[in-house]
Amino acid sequence: MLVPSIVMLGVGFSASVVLAVAAKVFHVDIDPRITEVEDALPGANCGGCGYTGCSACAEAIVEGKAPVNACIAGGDSVTAAVARVMGGAVGFSEPKLASHYCEGGYRAITKYHYEGAFDCRAMAAMHGGDLVCSVGCLSLGTCVRNCPFDALKMNEDGVPEVIPDKCVGCGTCEKICPTGVIKIYTVTQRLLHFNNENECLPPCRQLCPAQIDIPGYIQYAKEGKYAEAVELIKERNPLPLICGRVCPAPCEVGCRRVAIEDEPVHHNYIKRFIADWEMNLDEPLKEAVLPDTGKKVAIIGGGPCGLSAAYYLRRLGHDVTIFDSKPEMGGMLRYGIPEYRLPKKVLNFEIAQIEKLGVEMVVDKEFGKDITLEGLEDDFDSVLIALGAWDNTSLRCEGEDLEGVWKGTEFLQKRELGIEVDLQGKTVAVVGGGNTAMDACRSALRQGAKEVTLLYRRTRNEMPANEVEIIASEHEGIKYELLAAPTRLIGDENGVLKQIEFLKMELGEPDESGRRRPVPIKDSETIMDVDVVIAAIGQRPLTDWYTDELKERGLELTRWNTIVADEETLQSGIPHVFTGGDIWSGPALLIDAVGTGRRAARSIHLYLNGKPLDHPVGTFKGPQRVSESGEVPLQGVARKPKVPQPELPVAERIKTFDEVDLAVTPELMRTEADRCMRCGTLCYFSDTQKESRSNGKSMKDKVEELLENSPA
Amino acid sequence: MDHYFELIIAAIFINNILLAKFLGCCPFLGVSKKMDTAVGMSAAVVFVLTLAGVITWVVSRYVLVPYNISYIRTLAFILVIATLVQFVELFLRKSIPVLYKSLGIFLPLITTNCAVLGTAIINIQEDYSLLETIVFSVASAVGFGLALVLFAGIRERFEITRIPKALEGTGIGLVTAGLMALSFFAFKGMV
């Protein structure tokens, strides 16, 4: 018994001596902070920080290779704990979130022939079957199974859904997804993202100048996720209340319902519903504003472009001041669009929302008079000129300076500026065929005009005004004198307008704008008795702010008085001066101005950060139709009439400026939202999902069934 | 020469330490989910197994046998192997940091690996000479590595295969290990 005990003791003793000596001899200095930092980290080993596991990350933090907030999984408390160990201040890191942009639907079923591999990567690698869609979700849920934080789940359409509370933005799903439909975004990236040609863009998204994800918000609205819908719209358009009412909706032209001789989905109806929902909340939704960057941006012009740019720049953390020459913000939205289309209550709410983010708004400051570019340059790092187009094109006929001849925008802004207009019992003629002419007609009627006649030199089909506006004006009793071009305004000896003379026209060959050119008919002069003529035949930017000095510095104007700037970046000849809206594009739609506002905001943000302004390769050059998307036939889609917009009765509305379009109920909104087919560029079979749903099968069942029947 | 060749073939294929003797099942299931970790583990096992085989042989021959206390062999070997691994770890960390980094976590894991202890004991039981001990240890470790790498290759495929819910994870792993063991039985009687 003695011998083995001694031997064991001996072996044990020599082992400890050897180890003790070895520990001394082979001693390696390690920073004790590494262990402390490692203790502070969550130990999830997710790899989101870019290092292999938490120990490696801890080492990198201590060695100074990684910032104290390197751990993306832990959140603020972990960052604070690490910062305590390292003795440094906590920097700001923008939270990242996974987001999935494939609308999915039943495409996967129609496009893929499954061969047993229950994995997206294998599916994409094998090309097993008719692989047509190269951009969409494969719906096999590899990302869901691999998410280390259980932040993804499959929804019933078979596409993964991100659970924002759980997602830490580690990027596992992005790495694993073979088609790249899941991406990790920061707020900045989301706000500054412009559509790419690789993305699944349905026709409406191809045509929206502001690049709103239309099927996306319609889907949210349908599901009752109104807050998400508002957020999605505001990533592209900060004025949903306004656009939901007056957007001329160029996107509707692309709607594929038109292909089956159906009416397009009434996007505004849905947008207005969710925007109204937000307005009526006790507490409006909160929007993330990034920490202050200390950079200052001046925006000249408080119209849609200026407001849109201010919204995005403020959310990106810049200090923004808007200057406007009028007594109140809003530009043409306030002084151009009449109350009955856009109530001031709504406009004020939307502007207040932007002001609440911390945008400073200065009114009654006219550019070129009260403020100059040189003066602003002392205080601001960058300037955006978004003055709009306020000058009315002249009628170019005799007698334009007679009393009783008014200009369209000047007439429209009088009511808002509190200037009395006496139209009681008068006969009014409005010249022009655009929305300004429509607004002038309908406003004149509401201000007591006995009779309002619209003179337009082409036919109703060529009128650029919105169809709904034309119809509403017809209902309200506006008379149309089509194919009529004014040639002379006749006054009495006191210089007061009495009559208007016009020539009858006929349509000839199409001109460069694609519309048929009106040709005068000889000796067709007609004279009409009128008290007031309102000329609304077009606008262009004012130039009274423009000086020779600005020209010398490189800020140039085109012959249409618009500012010369880079098509994509909106940077003018002076590098820190940007432009957008009508003063860059010439008279365009409200939604164009909103879109250029965001584009200018992106350029200014990049400029202030010293980064190149160029858009990434493959950026979608829209709005334009992608040719292939129009060619895919629609099969088995039933026509469904559009839900009519509730309106004030005609007899009642022509007496007041109350809003004509009434609020919509959730049921009607959902009926309209149901008409959306959720098209994609390549995937056009979302309607088959209805069919299979009526068979009582979900996407999941369908996939299961296919897998059951597949070989292997 | 033939004798050593037989020894190698027998240790790798016929008496594969994992699939025939079922020693070291813990790393076999634990670190076989990815190919590169499996390769790392195999390298670490070759390294430690060879060293442990030699040292335990010396301890047995010059300490345990002379004093006629071979019955405390297991106890003594555990102590020796644990010390050895710790020592090697300290040594590598200081002298060859590159190797230390690439072996990483697998080195301390091997301390508690029964394949190492098992091989050491087999060496003594079979009464191998020092050279035979070295050859057998290396061959056993290679056998271990072979089984581990093959198994990891199969398990990587599991990731993209449909597996009945009840069998996911370790369940299907053990079934596969069993089938692999069966296939290795085909080598029985070769030598």
Interface residues (C-beta under 8 A of the other chain):
Chain A: V3 P4 V7 M8 V11 G12 A15 V18 L19 A22 A23 V25 F26 H27 V28 G116 A117 F118 D119 R121 A122 L707
Chain B: V59 V63 L64 Y67 N68 I69 Y71 I72 L75 A76 L79 V80 A82 T83 Q86 F87 L90 F91 R93 K94 S95 E159 I160 T161 R162
